[in-house]
Amino acid sequence: MLRKITVVALIMLAALWVHAQTKAGPFVGVITDTMCGAKHTMGITPDSKCVIECVKSDPAKWKYALLVGDEVYVLSDQQTPEKFAAQKVKVTGTLYEKTKVIDVKSIEPAAAAHHH
């Protein structure tokens, strides 16, 4: 009986630990890069050409990322963000808090303003 309770407790602890390390999206932020992060042109929102050029200058070193508030999260998908560079987007996926990487399921423009 005691052993069964211990196993259940361990499974629950493991589930809690894993949950604490990841956070499910969606995450809304601006596509930036890890070189400039939030510091594009002195704190003004990132410029799309700058973001793309930063990543292309050294793709092994600089990555597309999502700027959420003042946190910069690297995106697992490095193809799709290029067309959304410097735009506000909604990223669906899982954030691994320890590594600050979002495992991307999809990227779409953040709720666009409706034109009348």
C-alpha positions in Angstrom: 0.0 0.0 0.0 2.7 2.4 1.0 4.7 1.7 -2.2 1.7 2.5 -4.3 1.3 5.9 -2.7 5.0 6.6 -3.2 4.8 5.8 -6.9 1.7 8.0 -7.3 3.4 10.8 -5.4 6.5 10.5 -7.6 4.4 10.6 -10.8 2.6 13.7 -9.6 5.9 15.4 -8.6 7.4 14.5 -12.0 4.3 16.0 -13.8 4.6 19.1 -11.7 8.3 19.5 -12.4 7.8 19.1 -16.1 4.9 21.5 -16.0 7.0 24.1 -14.1 9.7 23.9 -16.8 7.3 24.5 -19.8 4.5 26.9 -20.5 1.9 26.5 -23.1 1.2 29.3 -25.5 -0.1 31.2 -27.4 2.5 33.9 -26.9 2.0 37.4 -28.4 5.0 39.5 -29.2 7.2 41.0 -31.9 9.5 38.9 -34.1 13.1 40.1 -33.4 16.5 38.4 -33.3 18.9 37.3 -30.6 21.6 39.7 -31.6 19.5 42.9 -31.1 16.7 41.5 -29.0 14.8 44.5 -27.6 17.5 47.0 -28.5 16.7 47.7 -32.1 17.4 51.3 -33.0 17.6 52.4 -29.4 14.4 50.8 -28.0 12.1 51.7 -30.9 10.3 48.6 -32.3 12.5 46.3 -34.3 13.0 47.1 -38.0 12.3 44.2 -40.4 15.4 44.7 -42.6 17.6 44.9 -39.5 16.1 41.7 -38.0 16.5 39.7 -41.3 20.0 41.0 -41.9 21.1 40.3 -38.3 20.0 36.6 -38.6 21.4 36.3 -42.2 24.8 37.7 -41.1 25.5 34.6 -38.9 22.6 32.1 -38.8 24.6 29.8 -36.6 25.0 32.5 -34.0 21.9 34.7 -34.3 18.3 33.4 -34.3 14.8 34.6 -34.9 13.2 35.2 -31.5 10.0 36.5 -30.0 10.1 39.6 -27.9 7.4 39.4 -25.2 7.6 42.4 -22.9 11.4 42.5 -22.2 11.9 38.8 -22.5 13.4 37.4 -25.7 12.6 33.7 -26.6 14.4 31.9 -29.4 12.0 30.2 -31.8 12.4 26.6 -32.9 11.1 27.5 -36.3 13.7 29.6 -38.1 12.0 29.7 -41.5 8.5 31.2 -40.9 9.6 34.1 -38.7 11.4 35.7 -41.7 8.2 36.8 -43.3 7.0 38.2 -40.0 10.2 40.1 -39.1 9.5 43.0 -36.8 5.8 42.3 -36.8 3.5 41.6 -33.9 2.5 37.9 -34.0 0.8 35.2 -32.1 3.0 32.1 -31.7 1.3 28.9 -30.7 3.7 26.4 -29.0 5.4 25.5 -25.8 7.9 27.6 -24.0 10.8 25.8 -22.3 11.5 28.2 -19.5 15.0 27.0 -18.6 16.4 27.4 -22.2 14.0 30.3 -23.2 13.1 28.4 -26.4 9.6 28.2 -27.8 8.9 25.0 -29.6 6.8 26.5 -32.4 3.6 24.9 -33.7 2.4 27.9 -35.7 3.0 31.6 -36.2 0.3 34.0 -37.3 -0.2 37.8 -37.3 -1.5 39.0 -34.0 -5.2 40.0 -34.3 -5.1 42.5 -37.2 -7.1 45.6 -36.9 -10.4 45.4 -38.8 -10.7 47.9 -41.6 -14.2 49.3 -42.2 
